[in-house]
Amino acid sequence: SDLMDPCLWWFFGGAAVVSSLIYVKLVTKKRNLPVEPLDFSENRGTRIRLSEGYTNYVLRGNPSKQHLVVFVNGLLSSLYSMEHLEIELSSLGYAVLNFDLWGRGHSDGPKDVDYTEDLYVSQLAQLLFALDAKQKPVTLIGVSLGGAISATFASRYPQHVKDLILCGPAGLPVHESLTKRISELPIVGEIIPSSVIRHSLIQFGFTSLAQGKQSPHYKAMADNLEVMISQMDYNPSFWPAVLSTVRHFNLSKMESTYASLPCPVLVLWGRHDAVCPYRNVIHMTSLLGENGSIVTIENAGHALFVENRADTVGEIRKYLAR
């Protein structure tokens, strides 16, 4: 059976890719899929040279005089996804740093490296150092993958982190889909046509909603997905970065990291989150212990800022002002 397993994976992986091609061809004949996104390629940030390439960022305010809040975005997101909160918190008197992870938005995508926790934590550490924004401990707001990155950073550099706000954080056990397993197969992920990738990302995006495509927030989510998927048009490193992260980032076995966090942590979790499953909230509660405060966001899945922005932002503002 040891000899058969790789063969079976290749067989089913190939079959899945072929099936996806046929499916997309049939579906796009029936209705117009939003596979050609709008152009959001105009950069509103500043690019700064770090060891692995240029990182794109937006810095509002003065970190030497104001408390600095740093956004760490999710697997598919650019800094655009947090622009609304960036502006709001800045208006409240906070300094705010928002940046594109490697391979996202207008940040470079390092070549010939694995996209691991080390790579992303190093990016954040170098960015804070380059902007001279590490004199005072900061608040990290991490969304999904960004939550896992933020927690790892805080565990390694506790002197630089005042507290954490984690929104639907990755890092605890999840059910691995067939799509994810196929993407982890050598070569297969690289040869999937862009039309299939776009379609798959759109379908995945709608699973972030509590009610899927029946959600009253469908249009808002579709707009967000257009922004996300448009990255494929202007950043050739986007899909390779996503693939490498799925393959090499420890996305579901970070219990020891969360258990060792030395700072206060607020976790916001959508009750209907199926991407980073809400069932992990009990496990997270025990891992964080007295350091943790967990708030359930009602009427929301993984897309907290789309489905229940008022409660999500309200909890963030209340936590920062405590």
LOGU-504416 format. One record per residue (C-alpha): residue number from 1; residue in three letters; z, x, y. Coordinates in pm, 1 decimal. Example, Ala and Ser with C-alpha at 12.3 -4.5 7.8 and 13.67 -1.06 7.14 Angstrom:
residues 2
  pos  code         z         x         y
    1   ALA     780.0    1230.0    -450.0
    2   SER     714.0    1367.0    -106.0
END
This chain:
residues 322
  pos  code         z         x         y
    1   SER       0.0       0.0       0.0
    2   ASP      58.0     297.6     233.3
    3   LEU    -313.1     373.0     215.1
    4   MET    -414.6      13.2     268.0
    5   ASP    -208.7     -59.8     578.5
    6   PRO    -418.0     148.9     824.4
    7   CYS    -735.8       7.8     677.0
    8   LEU    -610.4    -346.5     717.8
    9   TRP    -509.7    -282.2    1077.5
   10   TRP    -853.1    -144.2    1159.2
   11   PHE   -1018.5    -437.9     984.9
   12   PHE    -814.5    -703.1    1165.3
   13   GLY    -828.3    -509.7    1491.4
   14   GLY   -1206.4    -495.2    1478.2
   15   ALA   -1228.2    -857.9    1378.7
   16   ALA   -1004.0    -956.5    1669.1
   17   VAL   -1217.7    -767.8    1920.5
   18   VAL   -1538.1    -924.2    1788.9
   19   SER   -1375.7   -1267.5    1788.1
   20   SER   -1261.4   -1217.4    2146.7
   21   LEU   -1615.6   -1131.3    2254.1
   22   ILE   -1755.0   -1443.2    2088.5
   23   TYR   -1475.4   -1657.6    2229.3
   24   VAL   -1523.7   -1538.6    2587.6
   25   LYS   -1898.0   -1592.7    2561.7
   26   LEU   -1849.7   -1949.8    2439.9
   27   VAL   -1577.2   -2034.3    2690.7
   28   THR   -1763.1   -1900.5    2992.1
   29   LYS   -2055.1   -2127.3    2900.4
   30   LYS   -1829.7   -2431.8    2910.0
   31   ARG   -1649.0   -2362.6    3237.8
   32   ASN   -1625.3   -2103.8    3510.9
   33   LEU   -1355.6   -1852.6    3422.1
   34   PRO   -1216.3   -1659.2    3717.7
   35   VAL   -1340.0   -1332.3    3570.1
   36   GLU   -1481.0   -1208.2    3900.2
   37   PRO   -1177.0   -1172.5    4128.1
   38   LEU   -1167.6   -1168.6    4504.4
   39   ASP   -1179.2    -836.1    4683.6
   40   PHE    -825.5    -723.6    4767.2
   41   SER    -919.6    -356.1    4770.4
   42   GLU    -845.3    -287.0    5137.5
   43   ASN    -539.5     -68.6    5132.4
   44   ARG    -247.2    -158.7    5359.4
   45   GLY     -31.8     137.2    5250.4
   46   THR      -8.7     511.3    5302.1
   47   ARG     -88.5     765.6    5030.6
   48   ILE     138.3    1063.6    4976.8
   49   ARG      84.5    1361.0    4746.9
   50   LEU     328.0    1396.4    4453.8
   51   SER     309.5    1628.7    4153.1
   52   GLU      87.4    1396.5    3945.4
   53   GLY    -136.9    1276.3    4227.9
   54   TYR    -123.4    1044.6    4528.7
   55   THR     118.5     750.3    4540.7
   56   ASN      49.0     455.4    4768.5
   57   TYR     348.3     309.7    4953.1
   58   VAL     468.3      95.0    5244.0
   59   LEU     790.6     187.9    5422.1
   60   ARG     943.6     -48.9    5675.9
   61   GLY    1238.3      51.9    5891.9
   62   ASN    1439.3     372.5    5898.0
   63   PRO    1624.2     465.7    5575.2
   64   SER    1848.8     708.8    5765.2
   65   LYS    1986.2     423.1    5978.2
   66   GLN    1942.7     115.3    5754.9
   67   HIS    2028.2      37.6    5395.9
   68   LEU    1716.4     103.8    5188.7
   69   VAL    1587.0    -152.8    4937.7
   70   VAL    1320.2     -23.8    4698.4
   71   PHE    1084.6    -249.8    4503.0
   72   VAL     971.8    -136.7    4158.3
   73   ASN     689.3    -359.0    4040.2
   74   GLY     582.0    -486.8    3698.8
   75   LEU     326.2    -378.4    3440.6
   76   LEU      22.3    -541.4    3603.2
   77   SER     134.8    -558.7    3964.7
   78   SER      49.0    -368.3    4278.7
   79   LEU     267.9    -357.7    4587.4
   80   TYR      96.0    -675.9    4707.4
   81   SER     305.0    -879.6    4462.8
   82   MET     623.8    -819.0    4663.6
   83   GLU     475.3    -823.6    5011.5
   84   HIS     641.3   -1155.2    5103.9
   85   LEU     991.1   -1032.0    5010.1
   86   GLU     923.7    -694.5    5168.9
   87   ILE     858.0    -865.1    5503.0
   88   GLU    1152.7   -1103.1    5469.5
   89   LEU    1411.2    -836.6    5388.6
   90   SER    1276.8    -613.5    5664.1
   91   SER    1327.7    -897.0    5913.2
   92   LEU    1692.1    -916.3    5800.1
   93   GLY    1753.4    -556.0    5902.5
   94   TYR    1698.7    -366.5    5577.0
   95   ALA    1473.2     -66.0    5539.1
   96   VAL    1224.2    -151.5    5262.8
   97   LEU    1013.4      73.6    5040.6
   98   ASN     737.4     -83.3    4831.3
   99   PHE     496.4     130.3    4628.7
  100   ASP     223.5     122.5    4364.8
  101   LEU     317.2     258.8    4024.5
  102   TRP      84.5     520.6    3878.5
  103   GLY    -256.4     367.8    3806.9
  104   ARG    -185.0      48.5    3999.1
  105   GLY    -305.9     -59.6    4339.4
  106   HIS    -409.5     247.2    4535.3
  107   SER    -199.0     503.7    4350.5
  108   ASP    -375.0     763.9    4138.8
  109   GLY    -366.2     742.8    3761.8
  110   PRO    -257.2    1075.5    3613.3
  111   LYS    -487.1    1193.1    3334.8
  112   ASP    -390.0    1337.7    2997.2
  113   VAL     -28.3    1222.7    3019.3
  114   ASP     163.4     948.7    2842.0
  115   TYR     292.5     672.7    3069.0
  116   THR     655.3     693.0    2962.9
  117   GLU     988.5     629.8    3132.8
  118   ASP     987.6     995.2    3239.1
  119   LEU     658.3     961.8    3425.9
  120   TYR     763.5     657.1    3626.0
  121   VAL    1117.5     776.9    3699.0
  122   SER     974.3    1106.5    3821.3
  123   GLN     735.7     918.5    4050.8
  124   LEU    1020.4     723.6    4209.7
  125   ALA    1243.8    1030.3    4243.5
  126   GLN     968.4    1237.6    4402.4
  127   LEU     874.1     956.1    4639.9
  128   LEU    1232.1     916.5    4766.1
  129   PHE    1256.1    1294.0    4810.2
  130   ALA     918.0    1320.9    4987.6
  131   LEU    1012.1    1042.1    5231.1
  132   ASP    1357.5    1193.5    5288.3
  133   ALA    1500.3     857.6    5179.9
  134   LYS    1771.8     971.5    4943.1
  135   GLN    2056.2    1053.9    5181.9
  136   LYS    2229.9     724.3    5105.6
  137   PRO    2239.0     531.5    4774.5
  138   VAL    1965.5     268.0    4758.3
  139   THR    1924.4     -77.5    4607.7
  140   LEU    1648.7    -100.8    4348.5
  141   ILE    1482.2    -436.4    4287.6
  142   GLY    1291.5    -408.8    3959.5
  143   VAL    1063.5    -677.9    3821.8
  144   SER     987.2    -687.1    3447.1
  145   LEU     869.2    -331.6    3364.8
  146   GLY    1008.1    -234.6    3704.4
  147   GLY    1349.2    -348.4    3585.7
  148   ALA    1335.3    -105.4    3295.3
  149   ILE    1219.6     176.0    3525.6
  150   SER    1495.7      97.4    3774.9
  151   ALA    1764.3      95.6    3506.5
  152   THR    1642.1     428.1    3369.7
  153   PHE    1639.2     581.1    3717.7
  154   ALA    1992.7     458.2    3786.6
  155   SER    2122.1     599.9    3459.0
  156   ARG    1972.1     941.3    3539.0
  157   TYR    2041.8     955.4    3913.7
  158   PRO    2359.8     747.1    3961.8
  159   GLN    2441.2     925.9    4287.0
  160   HIS    2127.0     781.4    4446.1
  161   VAL    2171.4     415.9    4344.5
  162   LYS    2414.8     171.9    4503.1
  163   ASP    2317.9    -123.5    4287.6
  164   LEU    2037.9    -287.1    4090.9
  165   ILE    1866.7    -625.2    4106.2
  166   LEU    1664.7    -684.2    3788.7
  167   CYS    1424.3    -978.0    3764.1
  168   GLY    1326.0   -1070.9    3408.1
  169   PRO    1375.3    -709.0    3300.8
  170   ALA    1189.5    -546.7    3012.9
  171   GLY    1364.5    -320.3    2766.9
  172   LEU    1523.4    -555.7    2513.6
  173   PRO    1372.3    -682.9    2186.8
  174   VAL    1061.2    -897.5    2213.2
  175   HIS     819.8   -1052.0    1966.8
  176   GLU     517.8    -823.7    1958.7
  177   SER     195.6   -1021.9    1976.7
  178   LEU    -114.9    -940.3    1776.8
  179   THR    -286.3    -851.5    2105.1
  180   LYS     -24.0    -587.8    2180.5
  181   ARG     -47.8    -441.3    1831.3
  182   ILE    -426.1    -424.2    1856.1
  183   SER    -403.9    -251.4    2196.7
  184   GLU    -183.0      13.3    2038.4
  185   LEU    -447.8     103.6    1781.0
  186   PRO    -627.3     429.3    1865.2
  187   ILE    -964.2     375.1    2036.8
  188   VAL    -961.1      -7.4    2008.5
  189   GLY    -793.3     -62.7    2346.8
  190   GLU   -1038.5     172.9    2518.5
  191   ILE   -1351.9       1.3    2388.2
  192   ILE   -1261.0    -357.8    2473.0
  193   PRO   -1514.7    -477.7    2733.6
  194   SER   -1383.6    -551.2    3082.3
  195   SER   -1475.6    -920.2    3051.6
  196   VAL   -1244.9    -951.2    2750.1
  197   ILE    -968.7    -761.2    2930.1
  198   ARG    -995.0    -987.5    3233.3
  199   HIS    -985.8   -1300.9    3020.9
  200   SER    -691.3   -1174.5    2815.9
  201   LEU    -492.9   -1081.7    3128.1
  202   ILE    -556.8   -1424.6    3277.6
  203   GLN    -433.6   -1597.2    2961.7
  204   PHE    -131.1   -1366.3    2946.5
  205   GLY     -54.9   -1436.1    3310.9
  206   PHE     -32.5   -1808.7    3255.2
  207   THR     220.9   -1756.5    2975.2
  208   SER     450.6   -1635.1    3254.0
  209   LEU     481.1   -1994.4    3373.7
  210   ALA     739.7   -2226.2    3221.9
  211   GLN     476.7   -2497.8    3170.4
  212   GLY     173.5   -2273.7    3123.6
  213   LYS    -148.5   -2418.3    3259.7
  214   GLN      21.2   -2754.6    3308.8
  215   SER     252.1   -2602.0    3566.7
  216   PRO     248.9   -2742.0    3921.4
  217   HIS     237.0   -2375.2    4025.1
  218   TYR     -91.4   -2312.5    3841.5
  219   LYS    -292.5   -2252.4    4160.2
  220   ALA     -37.7   -2010.5    4304.6
  221   MET     -31.6   -1819.3    3975.4
  222   ALA    -411.4   -1811.1    3964.6
  223   ASP    -412.3   -1658.1    4313.0
  224   ASN    -160.4   -1394.2    4200.2
  225   LEU    -369.9   -1315.2    3894.9
  226   GLU    -675.9   -1261.8    4111.7
  227   VAL    -484.3   -1000.2    4308.3
  228   MET    -365.6    -831.1    3988.6
  229   ILE    -699.8    -829.2    3809.0
  230   SER    -891.6    -717.7    4118.2
  231   GLN    -730.2    -376.7    4060.5
  232   MET    -987.3    -322.1    3784.5
  233   ASP   -1258.7    -328.5    4050.7
  234   TYR   -1122.6     -55.1    4275.7
  235   ASN    -888.0     151.7    4057.7
  236   PRO   -1050.6     285.4    3739.2
  237   SER    -708.5     403.9    3619.6
  238   PHE    -563.4      52.6    3605.8
  239   TRP    -644.1     -44.0    3246.1
  240   PRO    -583.9     306.8    3100.9
  241   ALA    -244.2     307.0    3275.1
  242   VAL    -154.1     -35.5    3135.2
  243   LEU    -266.3      67.6    2785.4
  244   SER     -73.6     392.0    2791.0
  245   THR     239.8     215.9    2918.2
  246   VAL     226.6     -40.9    2638.7
  247   ARG     182.6     239.2    2387.7
  248   HIS     435.1     492.1    2514.5
  249   PHE     700.4     321.4    2729.5
  250   ASN    1012.5     219.8    2539.6
  251   LEU     968.6    -147.5    2626.1
  252   SER    1203.1    -306.5    2374.1
  253   LYS    1472.4     -55.0    2276.6
  254   MET    1665.0      26.1    2593.6
  255   GLU    2006.6    -106.7    2495.7
  256   SER    2174.5     231.3    2544.2
  257   THR    2029.8     262.5    2895.8
  258   TYR    2156.4     -78.4    3006.6
  259   ALA    2495.8     -17.4    2844.1
  260   SER    2540.7     309.4    3033.7
  261   LEU    2459.8     183.3    3384.4
  262   PRO    2730.9     302.5    3623.0
  263   CYS    2656.3      68.0    3914.3
  264   PRO    2674.7    -306.5    3985.9
  265   VAL    2379.1    -501.0    3843.4
  266   LEU    2245.5    -846.6    3927.7
  267   VAL    2008.0    -988.8    3667.7
  268   LEU    1788.9   -1287.5    3755.1
  269   TRP    1630.2   -1450.2    3450.1
  270   GLY    1406.0   -1755.1    3426.7
  271   ARG    1543.7   -2004.4    3177.0
  272   HIS    1198.0   -2048.5    3023.2
  273   ASP    1094.6   -1681.1    3025.9
  274   ALA     887.6   -1610.6    2714.6
  275   VAL     752.6   -1268.9    2821.4
  276   CYS    1091.9   -1097.2    2847.2
  277   PRO    1268.0   -1368.4    2647.7
  278   TYR    1557.3   -1553.6    2803.5
  279   ARG    1736.3   -1545.9    2467.3
  280   ASN    1818.8   -1180.6    2547.5
  281   VAL    2048.0   -1291.1    2829.7
  282   ILE    2350.1   -1299.2    2596.2
  283   HIS    2270.8    -950.3    2470.3
  284   MET    2228.2    -822.1    2826.6
  285   THR    2560.5    -976.0    2928.8
  286   SER    2744.1    -779.6    2660.6
  287   LEU    2556.9    -457.0    2740.7
  288   LEU    2633.2    -464.3    3113.5
  289   GLY    2996.0    -567.9    3075.8
  290   GLU    3194.0    -588.0    3398.7
  291   ASN    2912.2    -424.7    3597.3
  292   GLY    2678.0    -714.7    3537.8
  293   SER    2622.6   -1051.7    3703.1
  294   ILE    2357.1   -1269.0    3542.1
  295   VAL    2207.9   -1571.5    3716.3
  296   THR    1976.3   -1814.8    3539.4
  297   ILE    1685.4   -1931.8    3754.8
  298   GLU    1609.4   -2289.5    3657.9
  299   ASN    1259.2   -2436.9    3629.5
  300   ALA    1107.1   -2090.9    3591.5
  301   GLY     960.1   -1865.4    3328.1
  302   HIS     875.7   -1499.1    3387.0
  303   ALA     708.1   -1562.3    3723.5
  304   LEU    1029.8   -1615.0    3918.3
  305   PHE     877.1   -1560.2    4261.8
  306   VAL     599.1   -1810.2    4189.9
  307   GLU     791.3   -2091.7    4020.9
  308   ASN    1127.1   -2085.3    4198.6
  309   ARG    1099.1   -1851.5    4491.5
  310   ALA    1370.3   -2025.9    4693.0
  311   ASP    1646.0   -1972.4    4436.5
  312   THR    1525.7   -1623.5    4341.4
  313   VAL    1508.8   -1494.0    4698.4
  314   GLY    1828.7   -1677.6    4785.0
  315   GLU    2018.6   -1496.3    4509.9
  316   ILE    1875.5   -1160.9    4619.8
  317   ARG    1973.1   -1217.9    4981.6
  318   LYS    2323.0   -1329.5    4883.7
  319   TYR    2372.7   -1025.0    4659.6
  320   LEU    2253.8    -779.8    4924.4
  321   ALA    2481.7    -934.1    5187.4
  322   ARG    2798.2    -930.6    4974.3
END
